[in-house]
Amino acid sequence: MSAAAVTAACASVALAATLGVGTTDVGAGNASIDACDANGFTETYTTSGGLVTAVTVDGLADPGCEGGSLKLTLTDAAGVSIASAGPGTIPTDGDTVDNSLTLSTSPQPSSSAVAGIRISIEGP
């Protein structure tokens, strides 16, 4: 473990020790997070032998989402994760045409089992 990691670990333990075990206060908060794409995007599935092998996300705002890290999760009818893909970096280019990104799924679920998708973009 590097010296920086040890220092960070010790600092977090020291910080936790100052919180006190007997406190009854609960904290919460929220803040707005700006979206890189105001009008959303679409996805298409690539299948082979009835299995979803990849997902292409189209309509990624250019330049708003360029350089961001995209991840996705495929879910079944109960909302349970059955596959994921990414992260993948949204391409950066010199135009203002919306971008697309294709990511391979792992594992490769049956297309009939896929009922939903969750897509997240971190950054840019």
VOTI-863599 format. One record per residue (C-alpha): x, y, z; residue in three letters; residue number from 1. Coordinates in steps of 0.2 Angstrom, whole numbers, plus 5000, padded with zeros to 4 digits. Example, Ala and Ser with C-alpha at 12.3 -4.5 7.8 and 13.67 -1.06 7.14 Angstrom:
% VOTI-863599
@px: 5062, py: 4978, pz: 5039, r: Ala, k: 1
@px: 5068, py: 4995, pz: 5036, r: Ser, k: 2
END
This chain:
% VOTI-863599
@px: 5000, py: 5000, pz: 5000, r: Met, k: 1
@px: 5007, py: 5017, pz: 4995, r: Ser, k: 2
@px: 5011, py: 5030, pz: 5008, r: Ala, k: 3
@px: 4997, py: 5041, pz: 5001, r: Ala, k: 4
@px: 4984, py: 5027, pz: 5003, r: Ala, k: 5
@px: 4990, py: 5023, pz: 5021, r: Val, k: 6
@px: 4988, py: 5042, pz: 5025, r: Thr, k: 7
@px: 4971, py: 5043, pz: 5017, r: Ala, k: 8
@px: 4965, py: 5027, pz: 5026, r: Ala, k: 9
@px: 4971, py: 5034, pz: 5043, r: Cys, k: 10
@px: 4964, py: 5051, pz: 5040, r: Ala, k: 11
@px: 4947, py: 5043, pz: 5036, r: Ser, k: 12
@px: 4948, py: 5033, pz: 5052, r: Val, k: 13
@px: 4952, py: 5048, pz: 5062, r: Ala, k: 14
@px: 4938, py: 5058, pz: 5055, r: Leu, k: 15
@px: 4926, py: 5044, pz: 5058, r: Ala, k: 16
@px: 4932, py: 5043, pz: 5076, r: Ala, k: 17
@px: 4927, py: 5061, pz: 5079, r: Thr, k: 18
@px: 4908, py: 5058, pz: 5074, r: Leu, k: 19
@px: 4903, py: 5050, pz: 5090, r: Gly, k: 20
@px: 4894, py: 5034, pz: 5092, r: Val, k: 21
@px: 4879, py: 5040, pz: 5103, r: Gly, k: 22
@px: 4873, py: 5054, pz: 5091, r: Thr, k: 23
@px: 4855, py: 5054, pz: 5086, r: Thr, k: 24
@px: 4856, py: 5066, pz: 5072, r: Asp, k: 25
@px: 4854, py: 5061, pz: 5054, r: Val, k: 26
@px: 4860, py: 5072, pz: 5040, r: Gly, k: 27
@px: 4854, py: 5073, pz: 5022, r: Ala, k: 28
@px: 4855, py: 5085, pz: 5008, r: Gly, k: 29
@px: 4853, py: 5087, pz: 4989, r: Asn, k: 30
@px: 4860, py: 5097, pz: 4975, r: Ala, k: 31
@px: 4856, py: 5099, pz: 4957, r: Ser, k: 32
@px: 4867, py: 5090, pz: 4945, r: Ile, k: 33
@px: 4867, py: 5097, pz: 4927, r: Asp, k: 34
@px: 4864, py: 5085, pz: 4914, r: Ala, k: 35
@px: 4875, py: 5084, pz: 4899, r: Cys, k: 36
@px: 4860, py: 5080, pz: 4887, r: Asp, k: 37
@px: 4844, py: 5090, pz: 4889, r: Ala, k: 38
@px: 4834, py: 5080, pz: 4877, r: Asn, k: 39
@px: 4839, py: 5062, pz: 4881, r: Gly, k: 40
@px: 4845, py: 5048, pz: 4870, r: Phe, k: 41
@px: 4840, py: 5032, pz: 4862, r: Thr, k: 42
@px: 4847, py: 5014, pz: 4863, r: Glu, k: 43
@px: 4848, py: 5000, pz: 4851, r: Thr, k: 44
@px: 4853, py: 4982, pz: 4855, r: Tyr, k: 45
@px: 4864, py: 4971, pz: 4845, r: Thr, k: 46
@px: 4859, py: 4952, pz: 4846, r: Thr, k: 47
@px: 4867, py: 4936, pz: 4841, r: Ser, k: 48
@px: 4858, py: 4919, pz: 4844, r: Gly, k: 49
@px: 4845, py: 4928, pz: 4854, r: Gly, k: 50
@px: 4858, py: 4935, pz: 4866, r: Leu, k: 51
@px: 4861, py: 4954, pz: 4869, r: Val, k: 52
@px: 4879, py: 4956, pz: 4864, r: Thr, k: 53
@px: 4880, py: 4975, pz: 4864, r: Ala, k: 54
@px: 4870, py: 4991, pz: 4866, r: Val, k: 55
@px: 4873, py: 5007, pz: 4856, r: Thr, k: 56
@px: 4867, py: 5023, pz: 4864, r: Val, k: 57
@px: 4863, py: 5037, pz: 4851, r: Asp, k: 58
@px: 4859, py: 5055, pz: 4852, r: Gly, k: 59
@px: 4873, py: 5059, pz: 4865, r: Leu, k: 60
@px: 4874, py: 5078, pz: 4865, r: Ala, k: 61
@px: 4889, py: 5086, pz: 4856, r: Asp, k: 62
@px: 4898, py: 5094, pz: 4864, r: Pro, k: 63
@px: 4889, py: 5093, pz: 4881, r: Gly, k: 64
@px: 4893, py: 5074, pz: 4884, r: Cys, k: 65
@px: 4909, py: 5073, pz: 4875, r: Glu, k: 66
@px: 4923, py: 5065, pz: 4886, r: Gly, k: 67
@px: 4910, py: 5059, pz: 4898, r: Gly, k: 68
@px: 4911, py: 5041, pz: 4905, r: Ser, k: 69
@px: 4895, py: 5031, pz: 4900, r: Leu, k: 70
@px: 4890, py: 5015, pz: 4909, r: Lys, k: 71
@px: 4874, py: 5005, pz: 4907, r: Leu, k: 72
@px: 4864, py: 4991, pz: 4916, r: Thr, k: 73
@px: 4851, py: 4980, pz: 4908, r: Leu, k: 74
@px: 4837, py: 4974, pz: 4920, r: Thr, k: 75
@px: 4824, py: 4961, pz: 4920, r: Asp, k: 76
@px: 4805, py: 4964, pz: 4923, r: Ala, k: 77
@px: 4808, py: 4965, pz: 4942, r: Ala, k: 78
@px: 4821, py: 4979, pz: 4939, r: Gly, k: 79
@px: 4836, py: 4967, pz: 4944, r: Val, k: 80
@px: 4852, py: 4969, pz: 4935, r: Ser, k: 81
@px: 4855, py: 4955, pz: 4922, r: Ile, k: 82
@px: 4870, py: 4963, pz: 4913, r: Ala, k: 83
@px: 4881, py: 4978, pz: 4912, r: Ser, k: 84
@px: 4892, py: 4987, pz: 4900, r: Ala, k: 85
@px: 4906, py: 5001, pz: 4901, r: Gly, k: 86
@px: 4913, py: 5012, pz: 4906, r: Pro, k: 87
@px: 4916, py: 5019, pz: 4889, r: Gly, k: 88
@px: 4922, py: 5036, pz: 4885, r: Thr, k: 89
@px: 4910, py: 5047, pz: 4874, r: Ile, k: 90
@px: 4920, py: 5052, pz: 4858, r: Pro, k: 91
@px: 4926, py: 5070, pz: 4856, r: Thr, k: 92
@px: 4926, py: 5077, pz: 4839, r: Asp, k: 93
@px: 4926, py: 5094, pz: 4830, r: Gly, k: 94
@px: 4908, py: 5094, pz: 4825, r: Asp, k: 95
@px: 4891, py: 5098, pz: 4834, r: Thr, k: 96
@px: 4882, py: 5082, pz: 4828, r: Val, k: 97
@px: 4876, py: 5071, pz: 4842, r: Asp, k: 98
@px: 4888, py: 5056, pz: 4846, r: Asn, k: 99
@px: 4885, py: 5038, pz: 4848, r: Ser, k: 100
@px: 4894, py: 5024, pz: 4858, r: Leu, k: 101
@px: 4893, py: 5005, pz: 4857, r: Thr, k: 102
@px: 4897, py: 4995, pz: 4872, r: Leu, k: 103
@px: 4898, py: 4976, pz: 4874, r: Ser, k: 104
@px: 4887, py: 4968, pz: 4887, r: Thr, k: 105
@px: 4893, py: 4956, pz: 4901, r: Ser, k: 106
@px: 4886, py: 4944, pz: 4903, r: Pro, k: 107
@px: 4876, py: 4942, pz: 4887, r: Gln, k: 108
@px: 4858, py: 4940, pz: 4893, r: Pro, k: 109
@px: 4843, py: 4933, pz: 4883, r: Ser, k: 110
@px: 4835, py: 4947, pz: 4873, r: Ser, k: 111
@px: 4818, py: 4941, pz: 4880, r: Ser, k: 112
@px: 4824, py: 4944, pz: 4898, r: Ala, k: 113
@px: 4829, py: 4962, pz: 4895, r: Val, k: 114
@px: 4815, py: 4973, pz: 4901, r: Ala, k: 115
@px: 4824, py: 4990, pz: 4905, r: Gly, k: 116
@px: 4840, py: 4999, pz: 4904, r: Ile, k: 117
@px: 4849, py: 5011, pz: 4916, r: Arg, k: 118
@px: 4861, py: 5023, pz: 4908, r: Ile, k: 119
@px: 4873, py: 5035, pz: 4918, r: Ser, k: 120
@px: 4886, py: 5047, pz: 4912, r: Ile, k: 121
@px: 4899, py: 5054, pz: 4923, r: Glu, k: 122
@px: 4908, py: 5070, pz: 4918, r: Gly, k: 123
@px: 4914, py: 5077, pz: 4907, r: Pro, k: 124
END
